[in-house]
Amino acid sequence: MTREELFENIKKKKSFLCIGLDTDLKKIPKHLHKSSDPIFEFNKQIIDATHDLCVAYKPNVAFYESLGSVGWEALEKTADYLKKFKDIFTIADAKRGDIGNTSSMYAQAFFGLMDFDSITVAPYMGEDSVTPFLEYEGKWAILLALTSNKGANDFQTEHELYKTVLKKSQQWGNADNMMYVVGATRAEMLADVRKIVPDHFLLVPGVGAQGGSLPEVAKYGMNKQCGLLVNSSRNIIYASDKEDFAQKAREEAMKMQKEMSSLL
């Protein structure tokens, strides 16, 4: 999906919502454990109930690989199921990034094998850890720049290292194949981020459970050239642990979509 297509889809749906599929076997409704693949069945019902309200889904790979081969199978089935929705952007939240030949294998796994549109990448090993992901036409690397966790203060904001990441990485890719992760809990810093990367999409976690403000994020991060993908996971997918979980997820997604519509 191109940058223009993604932005047009945001305007069409009046939503820049990304739903995180952080699917935890211990948290999904108990009745799903009777199915042959509880993780995929949960994801499928969430997707069916919410796909018209969002523009992206982001499976967090850690929740799948922690289950071994069963989890990987559920992830592959989820990625394959998402392909039927042509207006959905898919993000493998894998936070990969290693020496060049290793990154090439990660890119092959998530772009070649599972055909995700994008993958989150840790850029701190430098150019050769990122460029293998940029070699796939039509795919995106989403670089960690300024994350929403407390530990971000240890390195990212120290001497404003995140600004170095934003500036230096523009020598590797461009606004058509790179995005950046910028946490909603640091919304006031989005203005500085936008000065450096005015034309890049931003993936913004931290709204909802982590306390980030959606209006503040839109105020500082949205512009007419490109947009935001604001992620929400727990608030939506775990809105209920009963048989009505998909309907409750839809209701929560609808609330976010309605607020986003007013901010566009």
LINCOR-V710571 format. One line per field, one symbol per residue. ss: DSSP state (a for helix, b for strand, c for the rest). psi: psi as a letter, one per 20 degrees, with the letter a starting at -180 (. if undefined). burial: # if it has 16 or more other C-alpha atoms within 10 Angstrom, else .. A space follows every 50 residues. Layout:
# LINCOR-V710571
ss=???
psi=???
burial=???
This chain:
# LINCOR-V710571
ss=ccaaaaaaaaaaacccbbbbbccccccccaaaaacccaaaaaaaaaaaaa cccccbbbbbcaaaacccaaaaaaaaaaaaaaccccccbbbbbbbbccca aaaaaaaaaaaaaccccbbbbcccccaaaaaaaacccccbbbbbbbcccc caaaaccaaaaaaaaaaaaccccccccbbbbbcaaaaaaaaaaaaacccc cbbbccbccccbcaaaaaaaaccccccbbbbbcaaaacccccccaaaaaa aaaaaaaaaaaaac
psi=prgggghhhghgilqkppppmmophiiqphhiiirhnhgggggghgghii hiiriqqnpohhhghijbhgghghgghgghhhhinijpppponilroaqg hghhhgghghgggikqhrqppojiiagiighhhiiopjrqpoppfnriqh ihhhggioklhhhggggghiihaaiijprqpoqhilhhihghghhgmhjq qpooripdhijqpghgghghhqaihabqooppfghghkhqkaijhgghgg gghhgghgghhii.
burial=#.#..##.##..###########.#..##..#.....#######.##.## ##############......#########..#....############.# ..##.###.##..##########..#########.#..##########.. .....#.....##.##..#...#.#############.##..##..#### ########...###.#######...###############....###### ####.##..#...#
